[in-house]
Amino acid sequence: MRKRYEWLEMEWSKMREQSLCREWQTVESLAESGGTWIVVGGKKLLNMSSNNYLGLAHDPQIMAAGEKAARQWGAGGTASRLVLGNYPLYDELEQRLAQWKQREEALVFANGYQANTGVLAALAGRGDVVFSDRLNHASIVDGIVLSRAEHVRYRHNDWEHLAFLMEKHQGTKRKWIVTDSLFSMDGDKAPLLELIKLRERYGAFLMVDEAHAGGVRGERGQGLCHELGIASQVDVLMGTFSKAFGVYGAYVCADQVVIRHLRSKARSLIYSTALPPGVVGSTIAALTQIEADEWRRQALQHNAQLFRRLLAEKGFAVASDDTQIVPITLGENERALQFSQKLWERGVAAVAIRPPTVPDGTARIRFTVMATHQPEELVWAVEQLTAVRDECAGGM
């Protein structure tokens, strides 16, 4: 039996040599109800790697709403929504989402991966071309592969390169531009105003993944497209509930004709059991808070700007942006792992990100700031990172 899997042993050895093996750390408990401090291996750590940007994952009202929905409709989904697995609260959530996003309709998926793969595979096909930012999320890449459309990648955030590529494909039947609005590993924003112009110039369709901007950007947290005033010109707006919402799942908002098509053609929706009712109940409650709690967005932006400023003052290379995702690029995989381990020893949970999640040679520590972090905690975290940098040979 060992010989049967010899090829896997060889692959694992190769990955180990490249510092690409992955193991997970089990969070044993939350040191605080807000999740800003966690306990792993008996050690209390400041959580600087959470996507719970607004601190809603442990909100009592949101948890209570989930419990109420579970008591009424059961602990789990009983079937696909198309096979008697749909309950009124699913329809309520989609109606609320459509109103929030100011679109005709919305459709809920089990998670962001299923949303992106299902939407792209259903809306693009053979003979079409999909133009995708080189640093788009893996779910976008996989959705394009499943669609069987031609996949054309443009340089990250380089709208001029995109224009050049679109000019070369003018005769294509249908053209789609797909991008993250806020990139999950770099923390920078897509040039959405320029992409809208290219959409109009070349008669293309535009899909924007707002996973990391939803809840945190815009007047009511609708996302970066709303903040820029271009949401009505985007054909498909996608987002998730697993980041700022603090829950689980994903959604797309679009015109009624698009959602109607997806209900019957998106395989990741058709062949998946509906989300558990408790999750949907919590999501409705989270949406209510996101729309109302402007202070959370303000606190998040303040903390993000503070963290970036503190890092810059210590000589770290950080972009002059205002997003909650702040990477420190270290280059080599082993070096990133070393930094992460030393931060861990000092009480800061900040995970090393390595290929294929990021390009080769750009391994990094990806810090994420939360609205519920206290300023003194961020000051302390930067002090620990500075100490680690000074400990390690070669500096940064």
C-alpha positions as CSV (number, residue, x, y, z in Angstrom):
1,M,0.0,0.0,0.0
2,R,2.9,2.3,0.8
3,K,4.4,1.8,-2.7
4,R,0.9,2.5,-4.2
5,Y,1.2,6.1,-2.9
6,E,4.9,6.6,-3.5
7,W,4.1,9.4,-5.9
8,L,2.3,11.3,-3.2
9,E,5.2,10.8,-0.8
10,M,7.6,12.2,-3.5
11,E,5.3,15.2,-4.1
12,W,5.0,15.9,-0.3
13,S,8.8,15.8,0.0
14,K,9.1,18.3,-2.9
15,M,6.6,20.6,-1.2
16,R,8.4,20.3,2.1
17,E,11.7,21.3,0.4
18,Q,9.9,24.4,-1.0
19,S,8.3,25.3,2.4
20,L,4.8,24.8,0.8
21,C,3.4,22.2,3.1
22,R,0.3,23.3,5.0
23,E,-1.0,22.5,8.4
24,W,-3.8,24.2,10.3
25,Q,-3.8,25.5,13.8
26,T,-6.9,24.8,15.9
27,V,-8.4,27.7,17.7
28,E,-9.2,26.3,21.2
29,S,-11.2,29.2,22.4
30,L,-11.9,32.9,22.1
31,A,-10.0,34.9,24.7
32,E,-12.6,37.7,24.2
33,S,-16.1,37.5,22.8
34,G,-15.3,39.8,19.9
35,G,-12.7,37.4,18.6
36,T,-9.8,39.9,18.5
37,W,-7.9,37.6,20.9
38,I,-7.8,33.8,20.5
39,V,-6.2,30.8,22.3
40,V,-4.2,28.4,20.2
41,G,-2.0,25.7,21.8
42,G,-2.8,27.2,25.2
43,K,-1.3,30.5,24.2
44,K,-3.3,33.8,24.0
45,L,-2.8,35.6,20.7
46,L,-3.9,38.8,19.1
47,N,-5.8,37.8,16.0
48,M,-4.4,39.6,13.0
49,S,-5.5,37.1,10.4
50,S,-9.3,37.2,10.6
51,N,-11.8,38.2,7.8
52,N,-14.3,39.1,10.5
53,Y,-13.6,42.7,9.6
54,L,-16.5,44.3,11.5
55,G,-16.5,42.0,14.5
56,L,-20.0,40.7,13.8
57,A,-19.2,37.0,14.0
58,H,-19.8,36.9,17.7
59,D,-22.5,39.5,17.9
60,P,-25.3,38.3,20.3
61,Q,-28.2,39.5,18.2
62,I,-26.8,37.8,15.1
63,M,-26.3,34.5,16.9
64,A,-29.8,34.7,18.5
65,A,-31.4,35.3,15.1
66,G,-29.6,32.1,13.8
67,E,-30.9,30.1,16.8
68,K,-34.4,31.3,16.3
69,A,-34.4,30.4,12.6
70,A,-32.9,26.9,13.4
71,R,-35.7,26.3,15.9
72,Q,-38.4,27.1,13.4
73,W,-36.9,25.5,10.3
74,G,-34.4,22.9,11.5
75,A,-30.7,22.6,12.0
76,G,-29.7,22.0,8.4
77,G,-30.8,22.3,4.8
78,T,-33.1,19.4,3.8
79,A,-32.6,19.6,0.0
80,S,-31.6,21.7,-2.9
81,R,-33.6,24.9,-3.1
82,L,-35.1,23.6,-6.4
83,V,-36.2,20.4,-4.7
84,L,-38.4,21.7,-1.8
85,G,-35.4,23.1,0.1
86,N,-36.5,26.7,-0.1
87,Y,-38.1,28.4,2.9
88,P,-39.5,32.0,3.2
89,L,-36.4,33.3,5.0
90,Y,-34.3,32.5,1.9
91,D,-36.6,34.7,-0.2
92,E,-36.6,37.4,2.5
93,L,-32.8,37.5,2.4
94,E,-32.6,37.8,-1.4
95,Q,-35.2,40.5,-1.4
96,R,-33.3,42.4,1.3
97,L,-30.0,42.0,-0.7
98,A,-31.6,43.3,-3.9
99,Q,-32.9,46.3,-2.1
100,W,-29.5,46.9,-0.4
101,K,-27.6,46.6,-3.7
102,Q,-30.3,48.5,-5.6
103,R,-30.7,45.8,-8.2
104,E,-33.7,43.9,-9.5
105,E,-32.9,40.6,-7.9
106,A,-30.4,38.6,-5.9
107,L,-29.5,34.9,-5.6
108,V,-27.8,33.2,-2.6
109,F,-25.1,30.5,-2.9
110,A,-23.5,28.2,-0.4
111,N,-20.2,30.1,-0.5
112,G,-18.1,32.4,-2.5
113,Y,-16.3,29.6,-4.4
114,Q,-19.6,28.2,-5.6
115,A,-20.9,31.6,-6.5
116,N,-18.0,32.5,-8.7
117,T,-17.7,29.1,-10.4
118,G,-21.4,28.7,-10.9
119,V,-22.0,32.2,-12.3
120,L,-19.1,32.2,-14.7
121,A,-19.8,28.7,-16.0
122,A,-23.4,29.6,-16.5
123,L,-22.9,33.0,-18.2
124,A,-19.8,32.4,-20.3
125,G,-19.2,29.6,-22.8
126,R,-17.3,28.3,-25.8
127,G,-16.6,31.1,-28.3
128,D,-16.7,33.8,-25.5
129,V,-13.6,35.4,-23.9
130,V,-13.2,36.3,-20.2
131,F,-10.7,38.9,-19.3
132,S,-9.4,38.3,-15.8
133,D,-7.0,40.3,-13.6
134,R,-3.9,38.2,-13.0
135,L,-4.4,38.3,-9.2
136,N,-8.1,37.4,-9.2
137,H,-9.3,34.9,-6.6
138,A,-8.8,31.2,-7.4
139,S,-12.6,30.7,-7.6
140,I,-12.8,33.2,-10.5
141,V,-10.0,31.4,-12.3
142,D,-11.7,28.0,-11.8
143,G,-15.1,29.4,-12.9
144,I,-13.5,30.5,-16.2
145,V,-12.0,27.1,-16.7
146,L,-15.4,25.5,-16.1
147,S,-17.1,27.9,-18.6
148,R,-14.8,26.7,-21.4
149,A,-14.5,30.3,-22.6
150,E,-11.2,31.6,-23.6
151,H,-9.3,32.9,-20.6
152,V,-7.3,36.0,-21.1
153,R,-5.4,37.4,-18.1
154,Y,-4.3,41.0,-17.9
155,R,-1.6,42.4,-15.7
156,H,-2.7,43.3,-12.2
157,N,-4.8,46.5,-12.2
158,D,-3.3,47.4,-15.6
159,W,-6.4,48.7,-17.5
160,E,-4.3,49.8,-20.4
161,H,-3.0,46.2,-20.9
162,L,-6.7,45.1,-20.7
163,A,-7.6,47.6,-23.4
164,F,-4.9,46.3,-25.6
165,L,-6.1,42.7,-25.1
166,M,-9.7,43.6,-25.7
167,E,-8.8,45.4,-28.9
168,K,-7.3,42.1,-30.1
169,H,-10.5,40.2,-29.4
170,Q,-13.0,42.6,-30.9
171,G,-14.6,39.9,-33.0
172,T,-15.4,37.7,-30.1
173,K,-19.1,36.8,-29.6
174,R,-19.3,37.8,-25.9
175,K,-16.7,39.5,-23.8
176,W,-16.6,39.4,-20.0
177,I,-14.4,41.5,-17.7
178,V,-14.0,39.9,-14.2
179,T,-12.2,41.4,-11.2
180,D,-12.1,41.5,-7.5
181,S,-12.9,45.0,-6.2
182,L,-10.6,44.7,-3.2
183,F,-7.8,42.2,-3.7
184,S,-7.6,39.7,-0.8
185,M,-3.8,39.3,-0.7
186,D,-2.6,42.7,-1.7
187,G,-5.3,44.9,-0.1
188,D,-5.4,47.2,-3.1
189,K,-8.4,48.2,-5.2
190,A,-9.3,47.6,-8.8
191,P,-9.4,50.5,-11.3
192,L,-13.2,50.1,-11.5
193,L,-13.9,53.5,-13.2
194,E,-11.5,52.6,-16.0
195,L,-13.1,49.1,-16.3
196,I,-16.5,50.7,-16.7
197,K,-15.2,52.7,-19.6
198,L,-13.8,49.6,-21.3
199,R,-17.1,47.8,-20.7
200,E,-18.8,50.5,-22.7
201,R,-16.2,50.9,-25.4
202,Y,-16.1,47.2,-26.3
203,G,-19.7,46.2,-25.5
204,A,-18.5,43.8,-22.8
205,F,-20.1,42.5,-19.6
206,L,-18.6,43.2,-16.2
207,M,-18.6,41.1,-13.1
208,V,-17.1,42.4,-9.8
209,D,-16.3,40.3,-6.8
210,E,-17.0,42.5,-3.7
211,A,-16.1,39.7,-1.2
212,H,-13.6,41.9,0.8
213,A,-15.3,45.2,0.2
214,G,-18.9,44.3,1.0
215,G,-20.0,45.5,4.3
216,V,-16.9,47.8,4.7
217,R,-17.2,50.2,1.7
218,G,-20.0,52.5,0.6
219,E,-22.5,54.5,2.6
220,R,-24.4,51.5,3.8
221,G,-21.7,48.9,3.3
222,Q,-22.8,47.9,-0.2
223,G,-19.3,47.8,-1.5
224,L,-16.7,49.7,-3.5
225,C,-18.9,49.8,-6.7
226,H,-21.5,51.8,-4.7
227,E,-18.9,54.0,-3.1
228,L,-17.7,55.0,-6.6
229,G,-21.3,55.4,-7.9
230,I,-20.9,52.8,-10.7
231,A,-22.9,49.8,-9.3
232,S,-25.8,50.2,-11.8
233,Q,-23.2,49.8,-14.6
234,V,-21.9,46.5,-13.3
235,D,-23.7,43.5,-14.8
236,V,-23.1,41.1,-11.9
237,L,-22.2,42.1,-8.3
238,M,-21.0,39.2,-6.2
239,G,-20.2,39.2,-2.5
240,T,-19.9,36.9,0.5
241,F,-21.3,36.6,4.0
242,S,-18.1,35.1,5.4
243,K,-16.1,38.3,5.8
244,A,-17.6,41.5,7.1
245,F,-21.0,39.8,7.7
246,G,-19.3,37.3,10.1
247,V,-21.6,34.4,8.9
248,Y,-21.3,32.1,5.9
249,G,-22.5,32.0,2.3
250,A,-22.5,34.2,-0.8
251,Y,-24.7,36.1,-3.2
252,V,-25.0,37.7,-6.6
253,C,-27.1,40.7,-7.5
254,A,-28.1,41.5,-11.1
255,D,-31.0,42.2,-13.4
256,Q,-33.9,39.8,-13.3
257,V,-33.1,38.2,-16.6
258,V,-29.6,37.3,-15.3
259,I,-30.8,35.8,-12.0
260,R,-33.6,33.9,-13.8
261,H,-30.9,32.3,-16.0
262,L,-28.7,31.4,-13.1
263,R,-31.5,29.7,-11.2
264,S,-31.8,27.2,-14.0
265,K,-28.2,27.0,-15.2
266,A,-25.8,27.5,-12.3
267,R,-24.7,24.0,-11.5
268,S,-23.2,24.9,-8.1
269,L,-26.6,26.1,-7.0
270,I,-28.7,23.4,-8.6
271,Y,-26.7,20.5,-7.2
272,S,-26.1,21.8,-3.7
273,T,-28.2,21.6,-0.6
274,A,-29.6,24.9,0.6
275,L,-27.8,26.8,3.4
276,P,-28.9,25.8,6.9
277,P,-31.8,28.0,8.0
278,G,-29.8,29.2,11.1
279,V,-27.1,30.6,8.8
280,V,-29.7,32.4,6.7
281,G,-31.4,33.8,9.8
282,S,-28.0,35.1,11.1
283,T,-27.2,36.6,7.7
284,I,-30.5,38.6,7.7
285,A,-29.6,40.0,11.1
286,A,-26.1,40.8,10.0
287,L,-27.3,42.7,7.0
288,T,-29.6,44.8,9.2
289,Q,-26.6,45.7,11.4
290,I,-24.3,46.4,8.4
291,E,-26.8,48.8,7.0
292,A,-27.2,50.7,10.3
293,D,-23.8,50.5,12.0
294,E,-21.8,53.2,10.2
295,W,-19.5,53.4,13.3
296,R,-18.1,49.9,12.5
297,R,-17.0,51.0,9.1
298,Q,-15.5,54.2,10.5
299,A,-13.7,52.2,13.2
300,L,-12.3,49.8,10.7
301,Q,-11.0,52.5,8.4
302,H,-9.5,54.4,11.3
303,N,-7.7,51.2,12.5
304,A,-6.5,50.4,9.0
305,Q,-5.0,53.8,8.5
306,L,-3.5,53.8,12.0
307,F,-1.9,50.3,11.4
308,R,-0.5,51.4,8.0
309,R,0.9,54.6,9.4
310,L,2.6,52.8,12.3
311,L,4.2,50.3,10.0
312,A,5.5,53.0,7.7
313,E,7.0,54.9,10.6
314,K,8.9,51.8,11.5
315,G,10.3,51.5,8.0
316,F,8.0,48.8,6.6
317,A,7.0,49.0,2.9
318,V,3.3,49.4,2.9
319,A,1.0,51.0,0.3
320,S,-0.6,54.3,1.0
321,D,-4.1,52.9,0.9
322,D,-6.9,52.7,3.4
323,T,-8.0,49.1,3.2
324,Q,-8.1,46.6,6.1
325,I,-5.8,44.1,4.4
326,V,-2.1,45.0,4.9
327,P,0.5,42.6,3.5
328,I,4.2,42.7,4.4
329,T,6.0,40.9,1.5
330,L,9.0,38.9,2.5
331,G,9.8,37.0,-0.7
332,E,11.0,33.5,0.2
333,N,8.5,30.9,1.7
334,E,10.8,29.9,4.5
335,R,11.4,33.5,5.6
336,A,7.6,34.1,5.7
337,L,7.1,31.0,7.8
338,Q,10.0,32.1,10.1
339,F,8.4,35.5,10.6
340,S,5.0,34.1,11.3
341,Q,6.4,31.7,13.9
342,K,8.3,34.4,15.7
343,L,5.3,36.6,15.8
344,W,3.3,33.7,17.2
345,E,5.9,33.3,19.9
346,R,5.4,37.0,20.8
347,G,1.6,36.7,20.9
348,V,0.5,37.8,17.5
349,A,-1.4,35.4,15.2
350,A,-0.5,36.5,11.7
351,V,-0.4,33.7,9.0
352,A,2.3,33.3,6.3
353,I,0.8,33.3,2.8
354,R,2.7,31.4,0.2
355,P,2.3,30.2,-3.5
356,P,0.0,29.3,-5.1
357,T,-2.1,31.8,-3.2
358,V,0.3,34.5,-4.1
359,P,2.9,34.6,-7.0
360,D,6.2,32.8,-6.6
361,G,8.8,34.9,-4.7
362,T,6.1,37.1,-3.0
363,A,5.4,35.1,0.2
364,R,4.1,37.4,2.9
365,I,2.5,38.0,6.2
366,R,-1.1,39.1,5.5
367,F,-2.3,41.3,8.3
368,T,-6.0,42.0,8.6
369,V,-7.4,44.7,10.8
370,M,-10.8,44.5,12.6
371,A,-13.1,47.3,13.6
372,T,-13.0,45.9,17.2
373,H,-9.2,46.1,17.5
374,Q,-8.2,48.7,20.0
375,P,-5.6,51.2,18.9
376,E,-3.2,50.2,21.7
377,E,-3.4,46.6,20.4
378,L,-2.3,47.7,17.0
379,V,0.6,49.7,18.4
380,W,1.7,46.6,20.4
381,A,1.4,44.4,17.3
382,V,3.7,46.7,15.3
383,E,6.2,46.7,18.1
384,Q,6.3,42.9,18.0
385,L,6.7,42.9,14.2
386,T,9.5,45.4,14.4
387,A,11.3,43.3,17.1
388,V,10.9,40.2,14.9
389,R,12.4,42.1,11.9
390,D,15.3,43.1,14.0
391,E,15.9,39.6,15.2
392,C,16.0,38.1,11.8
393,A,19.1,38.2,9.6
394,G,19.0,40.4,6.6
395,G,16.3,42.8,7.8
396,M,13.5,43.6,5.4
